[in-house]
Amino acid sequence: MPWSAFVPLSGGEINDAPTAVSRKPGFISVYAWGKDDRLWQISKYDGKWHGWQQHPDGFPLASRPVADSMGPDHEQVYVRGRDDVVWTKWWVPQAGNRIRVHLVDFALGTAIVNDTTSMFGQMAAAWQIFAGGSPSFWIEPASFNTLDVPTFHVVEIGACQGTPTDEQKKLAANYRFGANANEVIIYNVIGTNPTQNGCATFPTGSPAAVVTLLASPWTMAHELGHLLGLEHVADSTRVMFGTATDGTWNITDPPPEFSAEERKTMYWNSKVVK
C-alpha cells in the first residue's frame, strides 16, 4: 500500500519526538512531552483522530516518553523525572471502585519535585495500595492546580478530629476547582498548625485532606483512608498506623496494607466519596 502524504496532528506543541503504541487493531495512541513539561496524548480509533489531551495528574517530565503494550488491554509509558529517576504510568480497563482525586499545590511548587514523598510519589503509592486487594479501588487523578496563596502555606487544623477550622472551611468554599461532592481534593501545603504530616478534617460534603512537606510516601493513602471512614491502628505494617507519637514514617514493612475489614468499610463509604 502506498504511503500517504504527511498531515498535521494539530493542537499539540511538543519538546521532542513523540512515541506511539497500538494495544489492539484499529487503535493507536501517540504520547509526547509537551511544551508545558506535561504528558500529552492523542489517540486514533473509530477511524479518526480524537484531539490532543493533557494528562491531568500534573506530573512534570524531563524527557520524551517511551510507550509499549503487553496486550489489548494495556498501555505503559516511561519517562525521566526531574530527579533523574525513571517513572512509569499505565492504562488498563478500570477495575474496582473509582475515587477521583484533585491535586492542589499551595506549597510554592514543591509538588513539582519528583520523588516518593512528593504529591506524585504519594499518588503512585496510593494507586497501588488501594488497587492491591479486594475489594479494590481505582484512584483516578482528575486535575492538578498550583497556586501561591500565603494564607494557605501553613494551614490551621485545630485538633484534626472532625471539626474543621475556619481555614479548612475557606479552602472548601473557595478551592474545589469544580470537583463534585463525591470527589476528593488533596492540598499540598508547607505545614500545618499544630504540626502534622496531614489532616483529613473538612466540612461535610467537601471531602479533602492536606498533606505537608513532612509527609511520608504513605501519607496521602493514609488520609484517603480517613476520608473513607478508617481510624488509626497500632499495627505498624498497616496504612492506617498512627499513635500519639508515631505516624506513617514509622511503618515497618512497606508498602503497607489495608485489612479486609478496612476494605469493606471503604467500599461502603466509597458510595459517598468515590
C-alpha angles and dihedrals in degrees: 000000000000121000120257122230119268114274126189123248091213125205101045121100109190140184100217146359115318126234128218138201134183115204096181140001113292094018129094133165125200118202126195143177103246127217086251089059091248130120114262128190139191123183136195121212137136085037097296143079117257108209132266116284130187115229104248099220093086094225109164118228127212096186143026112281126248119209135198141162135219094196148326094305100044141075124170130190127197126196140163113252126214088263088062090246123128111250126189139191130183143200124223128155109284112268126182132008115331121234112185113210127193117200121213122183115206092157101093096267097310089131087069091070109100109223138112094271096047120097089262095050091047091048090052091050092048091049092056097040095050093044094047102082146033122307090029128205130213112218105205119193103222104178144341126217133175122204135169105216109153092202089067100042086095115023125207107231102169113198091338090220104122105298111097121221123232090261092052089050090051091051090052093047098046111022111048094106094215095309115157121242090257093054126087130233120205113197117202107210136170094241149326134239110256094031116257138145090244146330132216100193112123138141118290110270093025105081109194145135138200122226121191139208087264090063123128122221087265101048097096092050089047093052092046086054090055091050088055093054104269126141131207120282132198095227107106092204092065132088091234095054110143138139136167090278107021134062139172093300085073097056105135106200109038134228091049123214143216118238121240090253092050090052090053090052091049091048094058093043092047087070085073100031109033 
